[in-house]
Amino acid sequence: MSREATLRSALEEHLDPIELRVTNESSQHNVPPNSETHFRVLVVSQRFESKNRLARHRAVHQAVGEELESGLHALAIDAWTPQEWEERAQPSQSPECRGGSAAEQ
């Protein structure tokens, strides 16, 4: 199973989202072709009601913890309540990668 599918499954299971988007942004970074190391997720869930941003991000990290420990390098998170989703309905965008890697330093 791809990392994208694994992330999607874990988030669906743990957070019961009403909207879920999992985007592989690896191609925007200095990684080999077809890598699955950099992702952005948009999760809209009732479970985020009355939770601050940090608590929401912790819930996402807890749901995908195994992936974070096994090669997932970066995870950008938009974690919203259904009301926030109705008001915004537009996820944020990741900045362009400036290149470089730890191996080059």
N, CA, C and O atoms as CSV, one atom per row, in Angstrom:
chain,resi,resn,atom,element,x,y,z
A,1,MET,N,N,0.843,-1.168,0.000
A,1,MET,CA,C,0.000,0.000,0.000
A,1,MET,C,C,0.897,1.243,0.000
A,1,MET,O,O,1.913,1.274,0.694
A,2,SER,N,N,0.528,2.250,-0.765
A,2,SER,CA,C,1.321,3.474,-0.826
A,2,SER,C,C,1.224,4.217,0.503
A,2,SER,O,O,0.288,4.012,1.275
A,3,ARG,N,N,2.193,5.073,0.755
A,3,ARG,CA,C,2.160,5.880,1.982
A,3,ARG,C,C,0.933,6.797,1.962
A,3,ARG,O,O,0.306,7.020,2.997
A,4,GLU,N,N,0.600,7.318,0.805
A,4,GLU,CA,C,-0.585,8.177,0.696
A,4,GLU,C,C,-1.840,7.423,1.138
A,4,GLU,O,O,-2.651,7.962,1.892
A,5,ALA,N,N,-2.004,6.199,0.683
A,5,ALA,CA,C,-3.161,5.385,1.061
A,5,ALA,C,C,-3.134,5.048,2.553
A,5,ALA,O,O,-4.175,5.036,3.210
A,6,THR,N,N,-1.959,4.780,3.073
A,6,THR,CA,C,-1.820,4.466,4.490
A,6,THR,C,C,-2.191,5.670,5.350
A,6,THR,O,O,-2.887,5.530,6.355
A,7,LEU,N,N,-1.724,6.857,4.950
A,7,LEU,CA,C,-2.079,8.072,5.679
A,7,LEU,C,C,-3.594,8.293,5.662
A,7,LEU,O,O,-4.206,8.583,6.690
A,8,ARG,N,N,-4.177,8.149,4.484
A,8,ARG,CA,C,-5.621,8.339,4.327
A,8,ARG,C,C,-6.385,7.380,5.244
A,8,ARG,O,O,-7.309,7.792,5.946
A,9,SER,N,N,-6.006,6.133,5.237
A,9,SER,CA,C,-6.678,5.118,6.046
A,9,SER,C,C,-6.569,5.426,7.540
A,9,SER,O,O,-7.556,5.338,8.271
A,10,ALA,N,N,-5.375,5.783,7.985
A,10,ALA,CA,C,-5.164,6.071,9.405
A,10,ALA,C,C,-5.964,7.291,9.846
A,10,ALA,O,O,-6.550,7.293,10.929
A,11,LEU,N,N,-5.989,8.319,9.020
A,11,LEU,CA,C,-6.733,9.527,9.369
A,11,LEU,C,C,-8.238,9.274,9.385
A,11,LEU,O,O,-8.949,9.779,10.253
A,12,GLU,N,N,-8.714,8.497,8.431
A,12,GLU,CA,C,-10.141,8.156,8.410
A,12,GLU,C,C,-10.527,7.366,9.655
A,12,GLU,O,O,-11.563,7.620,10.270
A,13,GLU,N,N,-9.685,6.410,10.014
A,13,GLU,CA,C,-9.977,5.554,11.165
A,13,GLU,C,C,-9.968,6.321,12.483
A,13,GLU,O,O,-10.845,6.121,13.324
A,14,HIS,N,N,-8.984,7.197,12.667
A,14,HIS,CA,C,-8.810,7.866,13.956
A,14,HIS,C,C,-9.599,9.164,14.121
A,14,HIS,O,O,-9.945,9.540,15.241
A,15,LEU,N,N,-9.885,9.854,13.009
A,15,LEU,CA,C,-10.476,11.185,13.142
A,15,LEU,C,C,-11.864,11.326,12.524
A,15,LEU,O,O,-12.499,12.372,12.664
A,16,ASP,N,N,-12.336,10.298,11.849
A,16,ASP,CA,C,-13.678,10.310,11.277
A,16,ASP,C,C,-13.972,11.629,10.546
A,16,ASP,O,O,-14.933,12.319,10.883
A,17,PRO,N,N,-13.151,11.978,9.551
A,17,PRO,CA,C,-13.295,13.281,8.896
A,17,PRO,C,C,-14.523,13.371,7.984
A,17,PRO,O,O,-14.970,12.379,7.408
A,18,ILE,N,N,-15.048,14.589,7.876
A,18,ILE,CA,C,-16.109,14.830,6.895
A,18,ILE,C,C,-15.498,15.311,5.581
A,18,ILE,O,O,-16.145,15.267,4.534
A,19,GLU,N,N,-14.256,15.766,5.645
A,19,GLU,CA,C,-13.482,16.139,4.459
A,19,GLU,C,C,-12.050,15.743,4.736
A,19,GLU,O,O,-11.511,16.039,5.803
A,20,LEU,N,N,-11.426,15.067,3.771
A,20,LEU,CA,C,-10.038,14.642,3.929
A,20,LEU,C,C,-9.339,14.747,2.588
A,20,LEU,O,O,-9.801,14.205,1.583
A,21,ARG,N,N,-8.231,15.445,2.589
A,21,ARG,CA,C,-7.389,15.540,1.399
A,21,ARG,C,C,-5.963,15.195,1.806
A,21,ARG,O,O,-5.429,15.756,2.763
A,22,VAL,N,N,-5.364,14.290,1.090
A,22,VAL,CA,C,-3.984,13.890,1.328
A,22,VAL,C,C,-3.227,14.144,0.031
A,22,VAL,O,O,-3.514,13.526,-0.994
A,23,THR,N,N,-2.263,15.053,0.080
A,23,THR,CA,C,-1.537,15.455,-1.121
A,23,THR,C,C,-0.060,15.150,-0.967
A,23,THR,O,O,0.576,15.592,-0.010
A,24,ASN,N,N,0.479,14.402,-1.901
A,24,ASN,CA,C,1.906,14.101,-1.918
A,24,ASN,C,C,2.621,15.292,-2.546
A,24,ASN,O,O,2.462,15.551,-3.739
A,25,GLU,N,N,3.397,16.008,-1.764
A,25,GLU,CA,C,4.137,17.178,-2.235
A,25,GLU,C,C,5.617,16.873,-2.427
A,25,GLU,O,O,6.425,17.793,-2.557
A,26,SER,N,N,5.976,15.613,-2.444
A,26,SER,CA,C,7.374,15.221,-2.535
A,26,SER,C,C,8.049,15.749,-3.793
A,26,SER,O,O,9.227,16.105,-3.761
A,27,SER,N,N,7.317,15.803,-4.896
A,27,SER,CA,C,7.911,16.262,-6.159
A,27,SER,C,C,8.349,17.718,-6.101
A,27,SER,O,O,9.107,18.164,-6.963
A,28,GLN,N,N,7.888,18.468,-5.105
A,28,GLN,CA,C,8.279,19.865,-4.944
A,28,GLN,C,C,9.568,20.011,-4.138
A,28,GLN,O,O,10.009,21.126,-3.861
A,29,HIS,N,N,10.162,18.892,-3.768
A,29,HIS,CA,C,11.332,18.911,-2.906
A,29,HIS,C,C,12.488,18.153,-3.561
A,29,HIS,O,O,12.311,17.465,-4.567
A,30,ASN,N,N,13.645,18.292,-2.982
A,30,ASN,CA,C,14.861,17.674,-3.508
A,30,ASN,C,C,14.942,16.216,-3.047
A,30,ASN,O,O,15.757,15.858,-2.196
A,31,VAL,N,N,14.065,15.380,-3.640
A,31,VAL,CA,C,14.018,13.959,-3.317
A,31,VAL,C,C,13.949,13.176,-4.620
A,31,VAL,O,O,13.608,13.749,-5.654
A,32,PRO,N,N,14.258,11.896,-4.603
A,32,PRO,CA,C,14.181,11.092,-5.830
A,32,PRO,C,C,12.753,11.060,-6.393
A,32,PRO,O,O,11.789,11.227,-5.647
A,33,PRO,N,N,12.621,10.847,-7.697
A,33,PRO,CA,C,11.290,10.734,-8.306
A,33,PRO,C,C,10.456,9.646,-7.616
A,33,PRO,O,O,10.987,8.636,-7.155
A,34,ASN,N,N,9.168,9.873,-7.557
A,34,ASN,CA,C,8.198,8.936,-6.966
A,34,ASN,C,C,8.366,8.741,-5.462
A,34,ASN,O,O,7.904,7.744,-4.906
A,35,SER,N,N,9.015,9.678,-4.817
A,35,SER,CA,C,9.160,9.598,-3.358
A,35,SER,C,C,7.829,9.871,-2.681
A,35,SER,O,O,6.947,10.515,-3.250
A,36,GLU,N,N,7.697,9.384,-1.485
A,36,GLU,CA,C,6.527,9.651,-0.650
A,36,GLU,C,C,7.030,10.093,0.722
A,36,GLU,O,O,6.864,9.393,1.722
A,37,THR,N,N,7.649,11.274,0.740
A,37,THR,CA,C,8.280,11.765,1.960
A,37,THR,C,C,7.690,13.062,2.485
A,37,THR,O,O,7.839,13.369,3.668
A,38,HIS,N,N,7.023,13.831,1.633
A,38,HIS,CA,C,6.469,15.134,2.003
A,38,HIS,C,C,4.984,15.164,1.648
A,38,HIS,O,O,4.609,14.993,0.488
A,39,PHE,N,N,4.146,15.382,2.659
A,39,PHE,CA,C,2.703,15.386,2.434
A,39,PHE,C,C,2.047,16.595,3.077
A,39,PHE,O,O,2.565,17.172,4.034
A,40,ARG,N,N,0.920,16.958,2.542
A,40,ARG,CA,C,0.019,17.942,3.135
A,40,ARG,C,C,-1.313,17.238,3.331
A,40,ARG,O,O,-1.799,16.542,2.440
A,41,VAL,N,N,-1.898,17.428,4.512
A,41,VAL,CA,C,-3.219,16.867,4.767
A,41,VAL,C,C,-4.167,17.978,5.187
A,41,VAL,O,O,-3.799,18.899,5.916
A,42,LEU,N,N,-5.370,17.866,4.716
A,42,LEU,CA,C,-6.481,18.702,5.158
A,42,LEU,C,C,-7.466,17.754,5.813
A,42,LEU,O,O,-7.967,16.829,5.174
A,43,VAL,N,N,-7.740,17.984,7.084
A,43,VAL,CA,C,-8.657,17.129,7.834
A,43,VAL,C,C,-9.723,18.023,8.459
A,43,VAL,O,O,-9.411,18.934,9.225
A,44,VAL,N,N,-10.975,17.753,8.125
A,44,VAL,CA,C,-12.100,18.465,8.725
A,44,VAL,C,C,-12.867,17.445,9.552
A,44,VAL,O,O,-13.382,16.459,9.024
A,45,SER,N,N,-12.939,17.696,10.860
A,45,SER,CA,C,-13.544,16.710,11.749
A,45,SER,C,C,-14.239,17.368,12.933
A,45,SER,O,O,-13.779,18.373,13.473
A,46,GLN,N,N,-15.353,16.773,13.317
A,46,GLN,CA,C,-16.061,17.192,14.531
A,46,GLN,C,C,-15.160,17.013,15.752
A,46,GLN,O,O,-15.320,17.718,16.749
A,47,ARG,N,N,-14.237,16.096,15.681
A,47,ARG,CA,C,-13.359,15.808,16.826
A,47,ARG,C,C,-12.442,16.973,17.173
A,47,ARG,O,O,-11.812,16.979,18.231
A,48,PHE,N,N,-12.366,17.962,16.278
A,48,PHE,CA,C,-11.530,19.132,16.546
A,48,PHE,C,C,-12.276,20.241,17.283
A,48,PHE,O,O,-11.673,21.237,17.682
A,49,GLU,N,N,-13.585,20.069,17.463
A,49,GLU,CA,C,-14.363,21.070,18.194
A,49,GLU,C,C,-13.745,21.277,19.569
A,49,GLU,O,O,-13.383,20.315,20.246
A,50,SER,N,N,-13.628,22.511,19.970
A,50,SER,CA,C,-13.106,22.944,21.285
A,50,SER,C,C,-11.635,22.558,21.509
A,50,SER,O,O,-11.156,22.590,22.643
A,51,LYS,N,N,-10.918,22.194,20.437
A,51,LYS,CA,C,-9.484,21.912,20.569
A,51,LYS,C,C,-8.705,23.023,19.880
A,51,LYS,O,O,-9.083,23.503,18.811
A,52,ASN,N,N,-7.606,23.421,20.518
A,52,ASN,CA,C,-6.770,24.442,19.892
A,52,ASN,C,C,-5.917,23.814,18.784
A,52,ASN,O,O,-5.910,22.597,18.601
A,53,ARG,N,N,-5.217,24.651,18.069
A,53,ARG,CA,C,-4.432,24.187,16.920
A,53,ARG,C,C,-3.411,23.122,17.307
A,53,ARG,O,O,-3.243,22.134,16.593
A,54,LEU,N,N,-2.734,23.317,18.424
A,54,LEU,CA,C,-1.733,22.350,18.863
A,54,LEU,C,C,-2.364,20.988,19.145
A,54,LEU,O,O,-1.820,19.961,18.741
A,55,ALA,N,N,-3.486,20.969,19.823
A,55,ALA,CA,C,-4.171,19.707,20.130
A,55,ALA,C,C,-4.634,19.008,18.855
A,55,ALA,O,O,-4.593,17.781,18.770
A,56,ARG,N,N,-5.067,19.772,17.880
A,56,ARG,CA,C,-5.488,19.191,16.603
A,56,ARG,C,C,-4.306,18.555,15.883
A,56,ARG,O,O,-4.414,17.444,15.363
A,57,HIS,N,N,-3.188,19.254,15.853
A,57,HIS,CA,C,-1.993,18.711,15.193
A,57,HIS,C,C,-1.489,17.471,15.929
A,57,HIS,O,O,-1.034,16.515,15.301
A,58,ARG,N,N,-1.568,17.487,17.228
A,58,ARG,CA,C,-1.172,16.294,17.998
A,58,ARG,C,C,-2.061,15.109,17.655
A,58,ARG,O,O,-1.580,13.980,17.557
A,59,ALA,N,N,-3.355,15.355,17.474
A,59,ALA,CA,C,-4.279,14.270,17.109
A,59,ALA,C,C,-3.927,13.696,15.744
A,59,ALA,O,O,-3.978,12.481,15.548
A,60,VAL,N,N,-3.573,14.555,14.805
A,60,VAL,CA,C,-3.163,14.083,13.472
A,60,VAL,C,C,-1.861,13.294,13.588
A,60,VAL,O,O,-1.740,12.210,13.016
A,61,HIS,N,N,-0.900,13.823,14.316
A,61,HIS,CA,C,0.384,13.120,14.494
A,61,HIS,C,C,0.185,11.771,15.165
A,61,HIS,O,O,0.839,10.795,14.799
A,62,GLN,N,N,-0.699,11.706,16.129
A,62,GLN,CA,C,-0.970,10.432,16.800
A,62,GLN,C,C,-1.560,9.432,15.809
A,62,GLN,O,O,-1.204,8.253,15.827
A,63,ALA,N,N,-2.453,9.896,14.953
A,63,ALA,CA,C,-3.089,9.005,13.976
A,63,ALA,C,C,-2.089,8.434,12.978
A,63,ALA,O,O,-2.238,7.295,12.537
A,64,VAL,N,N,-1.076,9.209,12.620
A,64,VAL,CA,C,-0.125,8.772,11.580
A,64,VAL,C,C,1.271,8.525,12.154
A,64,VAL,O,O,2.262,8.559,11.424
A,65,GLY,N,N,1.342,8.283,13.431
A,65,GLY,CA,C,2.622,8.123,14.120
A,65,GLY,C,C,3.561,7.109,13.506
A,65,GLY,O,O,4.764,7.353,13.422
A,66,GLU,N,N,3.035,5.976,13.077
A,66,GLU,CA,C,3.898,4.942,12.498
A,66,GLU,C,C,4.580,5.442,11.225
A,66,GLU,O,O,5.744,5.125,10.979
A,67,GLU,N,N,3.872,6.210,10.429
A,67,GLU,CA,C,4.457,6.748,9.203
A,67,GLU,C,C,5.533,7.777,9.520
A,67,GLU,O,O,6.557,7.837,8.839
A,68,LEU,N,N,5.305,8.583,10.546
A,68,LEU,CA,C,6.303,9.576,10.947
A,68,LEU,C,C,7.584,8.910,11.431
A,68,LEU,O,O,8.668,9.481,11.312
A,69,GLU,N,N,7.461,7.714,11.971
A,69,GLU,CA,C,8.625,6.988,12.468
A,69,GLU,C,C,9.303,6.152,11.387
A,69,GLU,O,O,10.384,5.607,11.613
A,70,SER,N,N,8.670,6.047,10.203
A,70,SER,CA,C,9.227,5.151,9.184
A,70,SER,C,C,9.467,5.834,7.834
A,70,SER,O,O,9.228,5.242,6.782
A,71,GLY,N,N,9.939,7.078,7.872
A,71,GLY,CA,C,10.369,7.702,6.625
A,71,GLY,C,C,9.563,8.883,6.135
A,71,GLY,O,O,9.976,9.546,5.183
A,72,LEU,N,N,8.431,9.171,6.747
A,72,LEU,CA,C,7.696,10.375,6.387
A,72,LEU,C,C,8.486,11.555,6.936
A,72,LEU,O,O,8.648,11.694,8.148
A,73,HIS,N,N,8.970,12.393,6.045
A,73,HIS,CA,C,9.888,13.459,6.436
A,73,HIS,C,C,9.160,14.744,6.843
A,73,HIS,O,O,9.562,15.418,7.791
A,74,ALA,N,N,8.090,15.076,6.122
A,74,ALA,CA,C,7.393,16.336,6.392
A,74,ALA,C,C,5.887,16.146,6.243
A,74,ALA,O,O,5.416,15.465,5.332
A,75,LEU,N,N,5.144,16.765,7.158
A,75,LEU,CA,C,3.697,16.683,7.122
A,75,LEU,C,C,3.128,18.066,7.444
A,75,LEU,O,O,3.200,18.526,8.583
A,76,ALA,N,N,2.567,18.715,6.436
A,76,ALA,CA,C,1.879,20.001,6.630
A,76,ALA,C,C,0.421,19.676,6.940
A,76,ALA,O,O,-0.183,18.813,6.302
A,77,ILE,N,N,-0.132,20.373,7.920
A,77,ILE,CA,C,-1.472,20.023,8.409
A,77,ILE,C,C,-2.399,21.231,8.413
A,77,ILE,O,O,-2.058,22.297,8.928
A,78,ASP,N,N,-3.574,21.040,7.829
A,78,ASP,CA,C,-4.705,21.937,8.008
A,78,ASP,C,C,-5.750,21.103,8.728
A,78,ASP,O,O,-6.273,20.145,8.160
A,79,ALA,N,N,-6.061,21.450,9.968
A,79,ALA,CA,C,-7.011,20.686,10.789
A,79,ALA,C,C,-8.122,21.625,11.234
A,79,ALA,O,O,-7.910,22.496,12.079
A,80,TRP,N,N,-9.310,21.444,10.660
A,80,TRP,CA,C,-10.406,22.375,10.870
A,80,TRP,C,C,-11.658,21.681,11.378
A,80,TRP,O,O,-11.859,20.484,11.175
A,81,THR,N,N,-12.485,22.462,12.039
A,81,THR,CA,C,-13.819,21.995,12.408
A,81,THR,C,C,-14.728,22.159,11.187
A,81,THR,O,O,-14.374,22.881,10.256
A,82,PRO,N,N,-15.880,21.509,11.175
A,82,PRO,CA,C,-16.802,21.695,10.053
A,82,PRO,C,C,-17.215,23.157,9.848
A,82,PRO,O,O,-17.363,23.598,8.708
A,83,GLN,N,N,-17.400,23.902,10.922
A,83,GLN,CA,C,-17.774,25.310,10.789
A,83,GLN,C,C,-16.644,26.110,10.145
A,83,GLN,O,O,-16.892,26.951,9.281
A,84,GLU,N,N,-15.399,25.849,10.567
A,84,GLU,CA,C,-14.258,26.539,9.968
A,84,GLU,C,C,-14.144,26.197,8.484
A,84,GLU,O,O,-13.809,27.058,7.669
A,85,TRP,N,N,-14.419,24.963,8.140
A,85,TRP,CA,C,-14.367,24.524,6.748
A,85,TRP,C,C,-15.397,25.281,5.915
A,85,TRP,O,O,-15.102,25.726,4.806
A,86,GLU,N,N,-16.597,25.424,6.451
A,86,GLU,CA,C,-17.637,26.170,5.737
A,86,GLU,C,C,-17.225,27.620,5.518
A,86,GLU,O,O,-17.504,28.200,4.469
A,87,GLU,N,N,-16.564,28.197,6.508
A,87,GLU,CA,C,-16.147,29.591,6.414
A,87,GLU,C,C,-14.963,29.784,5.475
A,87,GLU,O,O,-14.897,30.795,4.776
A,88,ARG,N,N,-14.038,28.849,5.442
A,88,ARG,CA,C,-12.805,28.989,4.666
A,88,ARG,C,C,-12.869,28.260,3.334
A,88,ARG,O,O,-12.698,28.852,2.268
A,89,ALA,N,N,-13.118,26.973,3.423
A,89,ALA,CA,C,-13.209,26.091,2.251
A,89,ALA,C,C,-12.034,26.230,1.289
A,89,ALA,O,O,-12.166,25.917,0.106
A,90,GLN,N,N,-10.896,26.693,1.779
A,90,GLN,CA,C,-9.712,26.809,0.933
A,90,GLN,C,C,-8.485,26.470,1.770
A,90,GLN,O,O,-8.084,27.264,2.621
A,91,PRO,N,N,-7.882,25.301,1.543
A,91,PRO,CA,C,-6.686,24.945,2.314
A,91,PRO,C,C,-5.515,25.861,1.974
A,91,PRO,O,O,-5.479,26.455,0.897
A,92,SER,N,N,-4.581,25.973,2.871
A,92,SER,CA,C,-3.387,26.773,2.616
A,92,SER,C,C,-2.485,26.054,1.630
A,92,SER,O,O,-2.653,24.862,1.371
A,93,GLN,N,N,-1.531,26.786,1.083
A,93,GLN,CA,C,-0.610,26.241,0.096
A,93,GLN,C,C,0.784,26.145,0.694
A,93,GLN,O,O,1.192,27.005,1.474
A,94,SER,N,N,1.511,25.101,0.328
A,94,SER,CA,C,2.888,24.969,0.784
A,94,SER,C,C,3.785,25.884,-0.034
A,94,SER,O,O,3.557,26.063,-1.230
A,95,PRO,N,N,4.799,26.463,0.591
A,95,PRO,CA,C,5.732,27.301,-0.165
A,95,PRO,C,C,6.591,26.443,-1.073
A,95,PRO,O,O,6.726,25.238,-0.860
A,96,GLU,N,N,7.164,27.062,-2.074
A,96,GLU,CA,C,8.081,26.351,-2.959
A,96,GLU,C,C,9.317,25.935,-2.174
A,96,GLU,O,O,9.807,26.683,-1.329
A,97,CYS,N,N,9.811,24.747,-2.457
A,97,CYS,CA,C,11.030,24.262,-1.815
A,97,CYS,C,C,12.211,25.046,-2.346
A,97,CYS,O,O,12.287,25.327,-3.542
A,98,ARG,N,N,13.135,25.400,-1.466
A,98,ARG,CA,C,14.323,26.136,-1.862
A,98,ARG,C,C,15.470,25.218,-2.224
A,98,ARG,O,O,16.575,25.677,-2.514
A,99,GLY,N,N,15.206,23.914,-2.207
A,99,GLY,CA,C,16.241,22.960,-2.571
A,99,GLY,C,C,17.161,22.649,-1.415
A,99,GLY,O,O,16.953,23.089,-0.284
A,100,GLY,N,N,18.171,21.888,-1.729
A,100,GLY,CA,C,19.138,21.532,-0.709
A,100,GLY,C,C,18.690,20.308,0.063
A,100,GLY,O,O,17.504,19.980,0.103
A,101,SER,N,N,19.623,19.655,0.657
A,101,SER,CA,C,19.338,18.496,1.487
A,101,SER,C,C,20.433,18.370,2.521
A,101,SER,O,O,21.492,18.986,2.399
A,102,ALA,N,N,20.180,17.587,3.519
A,102,ALA,CA,C,21.183,17.380,4.570
A,102,ALA,C,C,22.459,16.779,3.991
A,102,ALA,O,O,23.552,17.040,4.492
A,103,ALA,N,N,22.325,15.977,2.938
A,103,ALA,CA,C,23.503,15.359,2.336
A,103,ALA,C,C,24.404,16.374,1.659
A,103,ALA,O,O,25.606,16.142,1.529
A,104,GLU,N,N,23.838,17.509,1.222
A,104,GLU,CA,C,24.616,18.517,0.534
A,104,GLU,C,C,25.324,19.451,1.485
A,104,GLU,O,O,26.216,20.187,1.064
A,105,GLN,N,N,24.950,19.448,2.785
A,105,GLN,CA,C,25.523,20.407,3.730
A,105,GLN,C,C,26.799,19.939,4.319
A,105,GLN,O,O,27.399,20.641,5.132
